[in-house]
Amino acid sequence: MQDIFSKILELTNYQGDREAWVEEAFMAINLNAFNVLIQSLPSEKQTEIQERLKKDIQNAPQILSEFVSTEQIKEAVELESEEFMKKYLEKVFPTLPPGQKKAIEDFFNSTSSEN
């Protein structure tokens, strides 16, 4: 997914630090995904996770994996990634010239035909 984000930044001619942008985006995506997963648990489990995270935030993925499956984490991150990219493209796409719009459309068409 990070490769896709990097390619979109390239296609939109993003002028900033692309690597830093992708890193920050994925930190936000993971936080949102973890929050969604935590909120889906019963309140007593939410409280337990929150207490543990206060003491050991660096190990958030490991702590969360004790309460939800790896597959659930993966799905939540994928959904949040898609939503994040959708919002980014909704914001930037209208400002792009036709050639860049076509390049993005072609890119997504080629990646969807690979699946």
Contact map, one row per residue, 1 for C-alpha under 8 A:
1111100000000000000000000000000000000000000000000000000000000000000000000000000010000000000000000000000000000000000
1111110000000000000001000100000000000000000000000000000000000000000000000000000000000000000000000000000000000000000
1111111000000000000000000000000000000000000000000000000000000000000000000000000000000000000000000000000000000000000
1111111100000000000000000000000000000000000000000000000000000000000000000000000000000000000000000000000000000000000
1111111110000000000001000000000000000000000000000000000000000000000000000000000000001000000000000000000000000000000
0111111111000000011001000000000000000000000000000000000000000000000000000000000000000000000000000000000000000000000
0011111111100000000000000000000000000000000000000000000000000000000000000000000000000000000000000000000000000000000
0001111111110000000000000000000000000000000000000000000000000000000000000000000000000000000000000000000100000000000
0000111111111100010000000000000000000000000000000000000000000000000000000000000000000000000000000000000000000000000
0000011111111100000000000000000000000000000000000000000000000000000000000000000000000000000000000000000000000000000
0000001111111100000000000000000000000000000000000000000000000000000000000000000000000000000000000001001100000000000
0000000111111100000000000000000000000000000000000000000000000000000000000000000000000000000100010001000100000000000
0000000011111110000000000000000000000000000000000000000000000000000000000000000000000000000000000000000000000000000
0000000011111111010000000000000000000000000000000000000000000000000000000000000000000000000000000000000000000000000
0000000000001111110000000000000000000000000000000000000000000000000000000000000000000000000000000000000000000000000
0000000000000111110010000000000000000000000000000000000000000000000000000000000000000000000000000000000000000000000
0000000000000011111110000000000000000000000000000000000000000000000000000000000000000000000000000000000000000000000
0000010010000111111111000000000000000000000000000000000000000000000000000000000000000000000000000000000000000000000
0000010000000000111111100000000000000000000000000000000000000000000000000000000000000000000000000000000000000000000
0000000000000000111111110000000000000000000000000000000000000000000000000000000000000000000000000000000000000000000
0000000000000001111111111000000000000000000000000000000000000000000000000000000000000000000000000000000000000000000
0100110000000000011111111100000000000000000000000000000000000000000000000000000000000000000000000000000000000000000
0000000000000000001111111110000000000000000000000000000000000000000000000000000000000000000000000000000000000000000
0000000000000000000111111111000000000000000000000000000000000000000000000000000000000000000000000000000000000000000
0000000000000000000011111111100000000000000000000000000000000000000000000000000000000000000000000000000000000000000
0100000000000000000001111111110000000000000000000000000000000000000000000000000010000000000000000000000000000000000
0000000000000000000000111111111000000000000000000000000000000000000000000000000000000000000000000000000000000000000
0000000000000000000000011111111100000000000000000000000000000000000000000000000000000000000000000000000000000000000
0000000000000000000000001111111110000000000000000000000000000000000000000000100110010000000000000000000000000000000
0000000000000000000000000111111111000000000000000000000000000000000000000000100100000000000000000000000000000000000
0000000000000000000000000011111111100000000000000000000000000000000000000000000000000000000000000000000000000000000
0000000000000000000000000001111111110000000000000000000000000000000000000000000100000000000000000000000000000000000
0000000000000000000000000000111111111000000000000000000000000000000000001001101100000000000000000000000000000000000
0000000000000000000000000000011111111100000000000000000000000001000000001001000000000000000000000000000000000000000
0000000000000000000000000000001111111110000000000000000000000000000000000000000000000000000000000000000000000000000
0000000000000000000000000000000111111111000000000000000000000000000000000001000000000000000000000000000000000000000
0000000000000000000000000000000011111111100000000000000000000000000100011001000000000000000000000000000000000000000
0000000000000000000000000000000001111111100001001000000000000001000000000000000000000000000000000000000000000000000
0000000000000000000000000000000000111111110001000000000000000000000000000000000000000000000000000000000000000000000
0000000000000000000000000000000000011111110000000000000000000000000000000000000000000000000000000000000000000000000
0000000000000000000000000000000000001111111011000000000000000000000000000000000000000000000000000000000000000000000
0000000000000000000000000000000000000011111111000000000000000000000000000000000000000000000000000000000000000000000
0000000000000000000000000000000000000000111111100000000000000000000000000000000000000000000000000000000000000000000
0000000000000000000000000000000000000000011111110000000000000000000000000000000000000000000000000000000000000000000
0000000000000000000000000000000000000000111111111000000000000000001000000000000000000000000000000000000000000000000
0000000000000000000000000000000000000110111111111100000000000000000000000000000000000000000000000000000000000000000
0000000000000000000000000000000000000000001111111110000000000000000000000000000000000000000000000000000000000000000
0000000000000000000000000000000000000000000111111111000000000000000000000000000000000000000000000000000000000000000
0000000000000000000000000000000000000100000011111111100000000011000000000000000000000000000000000000000000000000000
0000000000000000000000000000000000000000000001111111110000000000000000000000000000000000000000000000000000000000000
0000000000000000000000000000000000000000000000111111111000000000000000000000000000000000000000000000000000000000000
0000000000000000000000000000000000000000000000011111111110000010000000000000000000000000000000000000000000000000000
0000000000000000000000000000000000000000000000001111111110110010000000000000000000000000000000000000000000000000000
0000000000000000000000000000000000000000000000000111111110000000000000000000000000000000000000000000000000000000000
0000000000000000000000000000000000000000000000000011111110000000000000000000000000000000000000000000000000000000000
0000000000000000000000000000000000000000000000000001111111110000000000000000000000000000000000000000000000000000000
0000000000000000000000000000000000000000000000000001111111110000000000000000000000000000000000000000000000000000000
0000000000000000000000000000000000000000000000000000000111110000000000000000000000000000000000000000000000000000000
0000000000000000000000000000000000000000000000000000100111111110000000000000000000000000000000000000000000000000000
0000000000000000000000000000000000000000000000000000100111111111000000000000000000000000000000000000000000000000000
0000000000000000000000000000000000000000000000000000000000111111100000000000000000000000000000000000000000000000000
0000000000000000000000000000000000000000000000000000000000111111110000000000000000000000000000000000000000000000000
0000000000000000000000000000000000000000000000001001100000111111111000000000000000000000000000000000000000000000000
0000000000000000000000000000000001000100000000001000000000011111111100000000000000000000000000000000000000000000000
0000000000000000000000000000000000000000000000000000000000001111111111001000000000000000000000000000000000000000000
0000000000000000000000000000000000000000000000000000000000000111111110000000000000000000000000000000000000000000000
0000000000000000000000000000000000000000000010000000000000000011111110000000000000000000000000000000000000000000000
0000000000000000000000000000000000001000000000000000000000000001111111011000000000000000000000000000000000000000000
0000000000000000000000000000000000000000000000000000000000000000111111111000000000000000000000000000000000000000000
0000000000000000000000000000000000000000000000000000000000000000100111111100000000000000000000000000000000000000000
0000000000000000000000000000000000000000000000000000000000000000000011111110000000000000000000000000000000000000000
0000000000000000000000000000000000001000000000000000000000000000000111111111000000000000000000000000000000000000000
0000000000000000000000000000000011001000000000000000000000000000100111111111100000000000000000000000000000000000000
0000000000000000000000000000000000000000000000000000000000000000000001111111110000000000000000000000000000000000000
0000000000000000000000000000000000000000000000000000000000000000000000111111111000000000000000000000000000000000000
0000000000000000000000000000000011011000000000000000000000000000000000011111111100000000000000000000000000000000000
0000000000000000000000000000110010000000000000000000000000000000000000001111111110000000000000000000000000000000000
0000000000000000000000000000000000000000000000000000000000000000000000000111111111000000000000000000000000000000000
0000000000000000000000000000000010000000000000000000000000000000000000000011111111100000000000000000000000000000000
0000000000000000000000000000110110000000000000000000000000000000000000000001111111110000000000000000000000000000000
1000000000000000000000000100100000000000000000000000000000000000000000000000111111111000000000000000000000000000000
0000000000000000000000000000000000000000000000000000000000000000000000000000011111111100000000000000000000000000000
0000000000000000000000000000000000000000000000000000000000000000000000000000001111111110000000000000000000000000000
0000000000000000000000000000100000000000000000000000000000000000000000000000000111111111000000000000000000000000000
0000100000000000000000000000000000000000000000000000000000000000000000000000000011111111100000000000000000000000000
0000000000000000000000000000000000000000000000000000000000000000000000000000000001111111110000000000000000000000000
0000000000000000000000000000000000000000000000000000000000000000000000000000000000111111111000000000000000000000000
0000000000000000000000000000000000000000000000000000000000000000000000000000000000011111111100000000000000000000000
0000000000000000000000000000000000000000000000000000000000000000000000000000000000001111111110000000000000000000000
0000000000000000000000000000000000000000000000000000000000000000000000000000000000000111111111000000000000000000000
0000000000000000000000000000000000000000000000000000000000000000000000000000000000000011111111100000000000000000000
0000000000010000000000000000000000000000000000000000000000000000000000000000000000000001111111110000000000000000000
0000000000000000000000000000000000000000000000000000000000000000000000000000000000000000111111110000100000000000000
0000000000000000000000000000000000000000000000000000000000000000000000000000000000000000011111110000000000000000000
0000000000000000000000000000000000000000000000000000000000000000000000000000000000000000001111111000000000000000000
0000000000010000000000000000000000000000000000000000000000000000000000000000000000000000000111111101100000000000000
0000000000000000000000000000000000000000000000000000000000000000000000000000000000000000000000111111100000000000000
0000000000000000000000000000000000000000000000000000000000000000000000000000000000000000000000011111110000000000000
0000000000000000000000000000000000000000000000000000000000000000000000000000000000000000000000001111111000000000000
0000000000110000000000000000000000000000000000000000000000000000000000000000000000000000000000011111111100000000000
0000000000000000000000000000000000000000000000000000000000000000000000000000000000000000000010011111111110000000000
0000000000000000000000000000000000000000000000000000000000000000000000000000000000000000000000000111111111000000000
0000000000100000000000000000000000000000000000000000000000000000000000000000000000000000000000000011111111100000000
0000000100110000000000000000000000000000000000000000000000000000000000000000000000000000000000000001111111110000000
0000000000000000000000000000000000000000000000000000000000000000000000000000000000000000000000000000111111111000000
0000000000000000000000000000000000000000000000000000000000000000000000000000000000000000000000000000011111111100000
0000000000000000000000000000000000000000000000000000000000000000000000000000000000000000000000000000001111111110000
0000000000000000000000000000000000000000000000000000000000000000000000000000000000000000000000000000000111111111000
0000000000000000000000000000000000000000000000000000000000000000000000000000000000000000000000000000000011111111100
0000000000000000000000000000000000000000000000000000000000000000000000000000000000000000000000000000000001111111110
0000000000000000000000000000000000000000000000000000000000000000000000000000000000000000000000000000000000111111111
0000000000000000000000000000000000000000000000000000000000000000000000000000000000000000000000000000000000011111111
0000000000000000000000000000000000000000000000000000000000000000000000000000000000000000000000000000000000001111111
0000000000000000000000000000000000000000000000000000000000000000000000000000000000000000000000000000000000000111111
0000000000000000000000000000000000000000000000000000000000000000000000000000000000000000000000000000000000000011111
